[in-house]
Amino acid sequence: MRSFLLLPLVVGIDLWIRWQVWSRRDLRRRIDPAIAERLNAAFSWPVGLLDRVRLIPEVPPVPGIVWLFERWWPGTSVGPGGASGITFGWDVVVRPELVDDETLLFHELIHVVQWSRLGRLRFLLVYADGVLRHGYLGCPLEEIAYRMTAAFAGGLGDAGPVGREVAEDADTQGAVLRDRGWLHGVAWWLAGAW
């Protein structure tokens, strides 16, 4: 039932995200071509992914609801320093001093793939549900992002098509949420219909 109750909150966060991106539209820029080339060499991204993504060099805004979550459910926020980066669909907001940090960009690109696979509201629904159930670091969408980022940072080279593995994981997390009961199924359907 939690997913059904989360849906209005997720819609509000989606509207907040749209405002955040729109209000920063003049700051948007492409990933540095040299960095994009190294990211492409390390992993197989979905075609055109790095061409569509835009960086916004600014301290990532965090919705006020996140701090409310932390008060009621300890472990659900990113911590006192805030986020180094945050993904809003095809837009990635990163701290200006980290805009060329390939490891951070890689992590955020994993979220871009998840977001594009699940869709705006479904991504937010699965993410919020995962954070409330397991905390920030235990959220399944974060777990795969951190696992793949560790492989990238460790220099493991090409670990196969990132898009396929991330998409399959996102589909699995969506199915887990959708199949939890009829109210979860209704929330899943409504999030897809938005």
N, C-alpha and C positions, 0 to 999 in steps of 0.2 A: 504494500500500500504506500510505502514511502515514495516510490517513483511517481505515483499519481499525485501525491501532495507536493512533490518537488517541481512538477510541471509549471505551475504559475511562477515559481521562483526562477526557473530556468528561462522562461519567456522574458521576465524582467531583466535577467542578466544578459540575455541576447540583445535586448534593446539598448542596454547600457554599453555593450561591446560595440554595437553599430555606431553609437554616439562617439565613443572613444576613437574609433578608426576615422570617422568622418571629420572630427575636430582636429585630427593630426594628418589629414590628407596631404598637406603641403610638405610634410617631412618624409614622406614615403620615398624609398629609393631601392634600386636593385641590389642584390648581393654582389660584392666585388667579383669581377670575372675570374681573377686568379683563385679566389677562395671557392667559387662555384666549380671551377675546373678540378680542384683537389677533392671537393666533396663528390663530384661525379665520378672521379677516378676510384674513390674508395668504395662506393656502394652504387648499386643500380637503382636509381630513383624512378618513379613513374615518369613517362615521357612528358617533358615540358614543365615539370614541377619547379625547378629552379628558375625558370623564366617567369613564372607567374608570381612567385613569392616576392613580397616587398618588405623591406626592413624599415622600422621607425626607430631611430636612435633617440631614446628618451627613457627615463626611469619608468619601468612598467607600472601602469596603474593597476590596482587590485580592488575589485568590488568590495564595498563596505561589508557586504554579507559574509565575506570570508572571515573577517575579524569576529563577527557574531558567531559563526560556526566554531571558531577556536574557543570562544567562551563556553559554549554548550557542549562541544565535542572536542576535547583536547587532542592535538595531533593532526587536526584537519587543515591547518594553515601552513604556509611555506616558512614561517619563522619570523623573528623580529627584524631581520634585514630586508625583508621583502623579496621579491623575485628578481632574478638576473634577466629573465626573459619571459615573455608570455605570448602565446599564439592566439590570434583572433582570425580564424579562417586562413586566408592567404597572406595575412599581415602578421609580422612578428615584431613585437616591441622589445627592444633590448637596451640595456644601459649603454649610453654612448661610449663608455670606455671598453665595452665588450663587443662592439659591433663587428669586429673582425675575429672574434674567438670562434674558431671552427668547431670546437667541441660543443659549445653552447648552441651554435647555429644548427649543428647536426641534431641535437636533442629537440630543438624546436621544430625542425623539419619533420621529425617523426610525428609530432603532434599535428602538423599540417596534413600529413598523409592520413592520420586517424580522422581528422576533422573532415577532410574531403570524402573519405569513405562513408562515414556515418551521417554526415550532414550537420548543419549548425546545431539544431536543438537536440538531436539524438546524441551528438558528441557531448554537449553540456549535461544532458541527463545521465549518460553513462559515467561521465567524469564526476559529477556531484554525488551520484550514488556510490561510486567507488571510494571517494574521499570520506563520505560519511560512514561507510561500512568499515574501511580499512585504514583511514588516515591518509595524509598526503603521499608519503613514500610507499604505502601499501596499495594505493589506488592502482588497479590493473593497467590503466592506460599510462600511468607514470612508470610502473615497473618495466614494461617493455621498452619505453623510451630510455630509461636509465640502463637497462641491460644492453641495448644496442649501442648506446653512447659509450659505454665502457669498452665494448668490442672495438668501436671506432678509435677511441682514445688509446687503446692498447696496440693499435697499428696492425690489426688482424687482416687488413686488406679487404678484398671483396668477399663479403659473407653472403653473397647472393642478392636477389632482388628484394630490396628493403620494402618496396611498395607491397609486394605479395605477402610477405610475412606480417607486416603491420596491418594490412587490410584483413588478413585472415584472423589475426588476434582481435581487431576491432569488431569484426563480425561475431566472433565468439563471445566477446563481452556484451555486445548488443543482444545476442540470443539468450545469454544468461539472464539479463535484465528482463527481456520480453517474456521469457518462459517462467518467470517467478510466480505468476498468478494472473488472473484476468485483469485486475486493476493495472498491473505493470504492463500487460499487453495493450490495454487501452491508452495508457500514457505513451507507450512506444508508437502506437499508430498515430495519436494526435501530434506527437513531436515530428513525425514524418510528414504529416499533412500540412504543417504550418508553412 
